[in-house]
Amino acid sequence: MGQARGHRLVPHTADVRIEAWAPDRAGCLAEAVTAMVESFADLAGARLHAEREFRPPPAADEDLLVAVLDEVIYRMETADELPLVTEVTDDAGGLRVRWGVTATGEVELTGAVPKAVSLHELRFGGDDAGWSGAVTLDV
C-alpha cells in the first residue's frame, strides 16, 4: 500500500468492511477508526466537544485493533460520542488512544451503525512497506 496513510470502504454483503494503512501501527489504528466512523456518519460541520483517552490492555496487534474499534462503538452507545480526530501513540505503558469527540446528535447518520467488530477475516499487521488492516463490522 506504500507509505501514505489512508482508508477505504470495501463492498461486502450485508456488513461493512473497511481497510486502513499507514507507515506505522499507530497511524493505521487511527485510520481504521476514521474509516469506521465515516462508514456511517457525515462529520462535516460537527464541532469538537471534548477529549477522551483510552488505554487498551496489552494484546496481540489484531486484538488491539478490535479493542479500539469496540471502544468507539461502546462510547457511541453509552455516551453518545463519536471521534472527530483520533491520535494513537505507543508509549512505555502501552498503547494510548486520544479522541477529539463530538455528540452523535451533531452528525448525520448516512449508513448502518456498527454493532460489533467481527473476527471473521480480520487482518492487521506490518512489514517493510508499512502497516495495513482490514476488518468487517457487523451492522
C-alpha positions as CSV (number, residue, x, y, z in Angstrom):
1,M,0.0,0.0,0.0
2,G,3.0,2.3,0.1
3,Q,3.9,4.7,2.9
4,A,0.9,7.0,2.7
5,R,-1.9,6.9,5.2
6,G,-5.4,6.2,4.2
7,H,-8.5,4.1,4.5
8,R,-11.5,3.0,2.4
9,L,-14.7,1.1,2.5
10,V,-14.8,-2.2,0.6
11,P,-18.0,-3.7,-0.8
12,H,-19.2,-6.5,1.4
13,T,-22.5,-8.3,1.5
14,A,-24.8,-7.4,4.5
15,D,-22.0,-5.9,6.6
16,V,-19.4,-3.2,6.3
17,R,-15.7,-3.9,5.6
18,I,-13.0,-1.3,6.0
19,E,-9.3,-1.2,5.1
20,A,-6.7,1.1,6.6
21,W,-3.0,1.6,6.0
22,A,-0.2,3.8,7.3
23,P,3.6,3.7,7.7
24,D,3.3,2.6,11.4
25,R,0.9,0.7,13.7
26,A,-0.4,3.8,15.5
27,G,-1.3,5.6,12.3
28,C,-3.0,2.5,10.9
29,L,-5.1,2.2,14.0
30,A,-6.1,5.9,13.7
31,E,-7.1,5.4,10.1
32,A,-9.2,2.4,11.0
33,V,-11.2,4.4,13.5
34,T,-11.7,7.2,10.9
35,A,-12.8,4.6,8.3
36,M,-15.3,3.0,10.7
37,V,-16.9,6.4,11.7
38,E,-17.0,7.6,8.1
39,S,-18.8,4.3,7.1
40,F,-22.0,5.5,8.8
41,A,-21.6,9.2,9.7
42,D,-21.1,12.5,7.9
43,L,-18.8,14.5,10.2
44,A,-19.0,17.8,8.1
45,G,-20.0,20.6,10.4
46,A,-19.6,18.7,13.6
47,R,-17.9,20.5,16.5
48,L,-15.3,19.2,18.9
49,H,-16.9,18.9,22.3
50,A,-14.3,17.1,24.5
51,E,-11.2,15.0,24.5
52,R,-11.2,11.4,25.7
53,E,-8.4,8.9,26.3
54,F,-8.4,5.1,26.1
55,R,-5.6,2.7,27.0
56,P,-6.4,-0.8,25.8
57,P,-4.7,-3.6,27.8
58,P,-1.6,-5.1,26.2
59,A,-2.6,-7.6,23.5
60,A,-1.7,-9.0,20.1
61,D,-1.9,-6.5,17.3
62,E,-5.2,-7.8,15.8
63,D,-6.8,-7.8,19.3
64,L,-5.7,-4.2,19.8
65,L,-7.5,-3.2,16.6
66,V,-10.7,-4.9,17.8
67,A,-10.4,-3.3,21.2
68,V,-10.0,0.2,19.8
69,L,-12.9,-0.2,17.4
70,D,-15.1,-1.8,20.0
71,E,-14.4,1.1,22.4
72,V,-15.7,3.6,19.7
73,I,-18.9,1.5,19.4
74,Y,-19.2,1.4,23.2
75,R,-18.8,5.1,23.6
76,M,-21.2,5.8,20.9
77,E,-23.9,3.6,22.5
78,T,-23.3,4.7,26.1
79,A,-22.0,8.3,25.9
80,D,-23.5,9.5,22.6
81,E,-20.0,10.4,21.4
82,L,-18.1,9.9,18.1
83,P,-14.5,10.7,17.4
84,L,-13.8,13.5,15.0
85,V,-10.0,13.3,15.5
86,T,-8.0,10.2,16.5
87,E,-4.4,10.2,17.7
88,V,-2.7,6.9,18.7
89,T,0.7,6.7,20.3
90,D,2.9,3.9,21.6
91,D,4.4,4.8,25.0
92,A,6.1,3.0,27.8
93,G,2.8,2.0,29.3
94,G,1.4,0.6,26.1
95,L,-1.0,2.0,23.5
96,R,-2.7,5.3,24.2
97,V,-5.6,6.5,22.1
98,R,-6.8,10.0,22.3
99,W,-10.0,11.2,20.6
100,G,-11.5,14.6,20.0
101,V,-15.2,13.8,20.2
102,T,-18.5,15.3,19.1
103,A,-22.0,14.5,20.1
104,T,-23.7,11.9,17.9
105,G,-26.7,14.3,17.6
106,E,-24.5,16.7,15.7
107,V,-23.7,14.3,12.9
108,E,-25.9,13.0,10.1
109,L,-26.1,9.2,10.0
110,T,-25.6,8.1,6.4
111,G,-25.3,4.4,6.8
112,A,-25.8,1.4,9.1
113,V,-24.3,1.9,12.5
114,P,-21.9,-0.9,13.5
115,K,-23.0,-3.1,16.4
116,A,-19.8,-5.1,16.7
117,V,-16.4,-5.9,15.2
118,S,-16.3,-9.3,13.5
119,L,-13.3,-11.5,13.9
120,H,-14.0,-13.2,10.6
121,E,-11.3,-12.3,8.0
122,L,-9.7,-9.9,10.5
123,R,-6.2,-8.8,9.3
124,F,-3.8,-6.3,11.0
125,G,-0.1,-6.3,10.7
126,G,3.1,-4.6,9.5
127,D,6.0,-5.3,7.2
128,D,8.7,-3.3,5.4
129,A,6.1,-1.5,3.4
130,G,4.2,-0.3,6.5
131,W,1.1,-1.4,8.3
132,S,-2.3,-2.4,7.0
133,G,-5.5,-3.9,8.3
134,A,-8.9,-5.0,7.2
135,V,-12.0,-5.6,9.4
136,T,-15.6,-6.4,8.9
137,L,-18.2,-4.5,11.0
138,D,-21.5,-6.2,12.0
139,V,-24.3,-3.8,11.4
